[in-house]
Amino acid sequence: MLKIFRKYPVLSYYVRKILNYFLTIFGALTITFFMFRLIPSNPIQNWIKGLERTYSVTIEGGEAMVNSYKEKFGMTGTLWEQYTRYMYNVIFKLDLGPSFIAFPTPVEDLLAAAIPWTVGLLSVSIVISWVLGLLVGSIAAWFRDSPVSDLITNVSIGLSQVPSYLIALFLVLFLGYQWKLLPTRGAFDAQYAIGWNWDFIRSVISHSFLPALAIVIVSLAGWILSTRSLVISNIGEDYLMYAEAKGLKPRDIMIRYALRNAMLPQATGLALTIGSMMSGQLLIEAMFVYPGLGQVMSRAIAIFDYNAMMGVIILSVVSVMTASLLVDLLLPMIDPRVRTAIKA
């Protein structure tokens, strides 16, 4: 086996990345489980203790009911037995247990209902901010000595330091309450039936505009600054001077050469950002009462529903690690420099 890996270093690279993927997810599951279960007290335990005090003595069969709830929440047996049972259920059955915030709804059903809203909101926002960041950042870099470039850079630096919830609050106060241009709560008007009809789609778009705008503004600043830095580092390279000597227009040199060379690390960053969107935008979704994963996490934190919190965290870890793995597996195929480094 070792001889095969030495003979085929690219294969060894792929195997290492895949093993690291599974080991990291397994480690994250383990740490998350013990982090929540070792907390001395939580509302679920207190609720079960209340059931014990109320029903186990005064009502016939109350003790059996309490034991049934303990079993449903995976609280029977030793901590090791709870851990092995939880890991088996998660890995082999995809069973995250019941949610306390919507009992007896399973956590996976709760997440399945929230994922489309988070994916719809964040995917569009992230892609828009990424495309605009590439274009504006490359312009700021190419015309780096102009007043426009200074303005773009300074505004981006300022916005990158502003928390997203403050921008969201500003948008809510002015566009929502003062000027009454857009709705500020929920994902759609309750008067419309959910389905592929124009009234419902229009309502979803209008309700998602403010939270999406807040996410775009915050993300855009980071993409502008990183793109500007990458393009500036390429200015003065021999291939750009050769393109200029060939008589190409400055616009073509900027887009086809400088920006294109800077897109590879930015594409990697985009993949990781899309992977991380499964954690939701907690504060923004909570502020707009948007029914995504961030809202689920906010409700779970409020009453310490660790099954739901662990579900969101696990989903976030898996999505980030999957995006990272895909990037690692694709880089040797699209970048010769990576293949050379692996074979070295």
N, C-alpha and C positions, 0 to 999 in steps of 0.2 A: 504493500500500500504506500509506504514512504517513497519507494522508488517511482511509483506512478506519479505521486505528487511532485517529486523533483523533476521528473521528465515533463510534466504538464503543469507549470506553475499557475496558469490561468485557472485550471480545474481546482487546484489547491486554494486559490483565492476565493472561488465561488463556494467551495465547501466550508471554508472558514466563516464566510459571511452568513451562510445559511445557519450554521451551528450557533453563531453568535446571536442571530435573530431569535431562535427558539430559546436559548439560554437566558437572554435578556427578558423576554416575555415571561418565562417561568419565574425568574427572580423577582420581577415586578409584581406578579401575582402573589408570591410568597410574602414579600415585604408589605404589600397592601393589606393582605389578610391579617397578619400579626399586628400591624399598626393600628387597625381598628379594634380587633378583638382583645388586645391587651389594655385598652382604656378601662379604668376601674368601673365606670358606670355609664350607661347610655339609656335613652328613652325606651328602647325595646326591652331591655332587661327590667327597667322600672315598671313598664307596662305589664310584663309577665308577673313581676312580684305583686303588683296590684291585683291581678287576676287571682294569684294564689291566696292573697289575704281576703279577697272578696268572695271567691267561689269555692275554693277547695274545702272550706269548712261548712259554709252555710248551705250549699246546694249539692244535692246528690249527683255524683259524677263530675263535680267541678274539677277535681284533681286530674281526671283523665283529659278534660278539656285543656287545662293548663299544660299538661305534658304534650298534647297534640300541637299546641302553638309553639312550644319549645322545639319540637321536632321540625315543624314547618320552617322555623327561622334558623335551623341548624345549630341549636344551642345545647344539644344533648351529648353526653360523653365528655371525655377529656379534651383539652385544647388540641392535642395531636390528632385525635379522632375527628374533631370538627374540621381541622385543616385538611386531612386526607380526603374526607367526604366532600368538602367544598371544592378541592382541586379536581377530584374525579368528576363531580357534577359539571364544573365549568369546562374542563378540557374535553370530556367525552360526551356530555349531554347538552352542552351550551346552556346549562341551567344556572342562573345567577341567584335563584331564590326569590321569595316574594318581596314586593316593595312594601314598606311601611307607610309611605305617603299615599298609596292608592291600594291598600290591602283589600283583597288578596291578589291583585294583579301582579303577575311575574315581572321582575325587573326587565327582562329581555323584551317583553311586550311594551313596557313603558318607554324603553329606549327606541324600539322600532317605530313608535308613534312620533317620537321627537326628532329622529335622525333626518327625515326628509326636510323638515323646516330649517334645521341647522345647515344641512348640505346646500339647500337652495339659497339661503341667505349668504353664507360665507363663501361658497364657491364662486358665485357671480361677483361678489365684492372683491375677493382676492385676485381673480383674473383681471378685472377692470383696473385695480390699483397696480398690478404687475405690468400690464401693457402701457398704461400711462406713465408709470415710473421709468420704464425703459426709454420711452420716447423723450420725456421731459429731462431725464437724467443725462441722456446722450447729448441733447441740445445744450444743457448747462455745461457739459464738459467740453464740447466742441468749440463753443463760444465763451470759454472760461474767463476771458479778460473783459467781457462786456458787462454793462450795468444789469442787463436782464439776467445773466448768469449769477451775478452776486445776489440779486433779489430772490431768485429761485432757491439758491443755496441757503441763504439766511432764513427764509420762510420755512424751508424744509427742516433745518436744524431746530428752529423754534417749535414746530409742530411735533417733531419726533420726541420732544421732552414733555409734551402735554398728555396726561392720561386720557385714554379713550373715553372714559365715563364723563369727563368734563366736557369734551366736544359733544358727546351725546346729549348731555344736559343743556348745553347751549342751543343745540338744534331743537330740542324739545321746547324750550322756553320761547324761542323766537319763531321758528317755523310752525310749531304745533299750537302753542297757547296764545302767543301775542298776535301772530298774523293768521292763525287758523288755516294754514294751507294744506296740512297733512295730518292724518290720524297719528296718535301718540301711543296707543295701547293695542295689544293683541296682534294677530296675524291676518284677520279678515273680519268683516262685519258679520255679526251673528244672523242677520236676516237672509244671508245667501246660503244656499245648500252647497256643500263641498262637491266639486265635480269639474269637468272640463267645459265650463260655460263661461262666457265673456264677463258676466257680472262678478262671478267669484274670482276669476283671474285678475280683473281690474282691481278688486278689493285687496287681493294679496299683494299686488305690486305697490299700491298706494300705502299699505301698512308696512311694507318692508323697506320703503324708500329711506326713511329717516335712520333706522339702524344700519342699513347698508351704507349710507352716506358717511356715517360716523366711522365705520370700519375702513372705508376707502380713504378717508382723509388721514387717518392715523397710519395706515399701511403705506400709503403713497409716499409719505415723507421718507420712510426708510428705503424704499426701492429707488427713489430719486438719488439719495445720497450714495447708496452703494453702487448704482450704475454710473454715476458721475465719477466716482473714485476708480472704477474699473476701466472706463473709457480713457480717463486722463493718464492712467498708467500705461496705456497702449499708444498714446500719441507720441510720435517721434520714433516709433519702431520702423525697421527697414521696409517692411511690407507696405506700410502706409506711404512712406516716401516713394517707393517704387510705383504705387498706384497713382500718386500725384504726378510723378514724372511721365506716366503713360497718358496724362491729360484728362483723367477722370474728373468729373465734377465733384466739388467738396461734399455735396449732399450724398452722392453715391459712395464716396469714400467713407463717410460717417456711418451710413446705414449698412452697406455691404461688407465693410471690413472692420471698422472699429467697434460698432455695436454688435455685429455678428460674433466677434471674438469674445465680447463680454457677456454674451447670452448664455454660455455654457454654465458658469457658476450661478448665474441668476436663475436658470432653469432648474438647477439643483435646489436652490433656495425655494423656488416655487413649489416643487414636489414636496419638500419637507413642510412648507407652510400649509399646503392642502392636507397633508397627513395630520397636522396638528389641529385642524379645524374640528375634529371629533370631540375635543374638549369643550367646544362651544365658546361663545363670548359671554362669560358668566355675568359680568356687570351690565353689559349692554342689553342682553336678552332679559335680564331681571328688570332693568329700568323700563324697557318697552313692553314688559309682560309678554314676550315672544315665546311661543311654546316649543322651544328647541332644547338641546341638551344642556345649555347653560341654565335654563329655567328649571329643568329637572334637578340639576346639581344644587341650585339655590334653594329649592324646596327641601331637598334631602339634607342639606347642611342645617337648615332651620330646625329640624327635629332630629337630627343625627340618624338618619336612615342609612346605616352603613352598607346595606345591600345595594341600594341605589347609588350611593357614592362610589362604592367599589366598581359597580357596573360602568359608570361613566369613566372612571380612571382607567379601568382595563381596556375599554373601547378606545380611549385616547392613546394609551401605550401601544396597543396593537396597530392602530392606524399610522402612528408616527414611525414605528419600527418597520411596518410594511412599506411605507413610502421610502424610508432610508434604504431598505434592502433593494427595492426596485432601482433606485438611483445607483447603488453600488454594483448591481448586476449589469446595468446598461452602460455605465461609464466606460468599461474596457471595449465595448463594441463601437462607441461613437467618438472616443478620444484616444488617438494613437499614443499620446503621452502616458496615459494610464497603463496601457498594455506594455509599454517599454519599461515603466517603473516596476510592474509586477514581475517581468521576466528578468529584471536586473539582479 
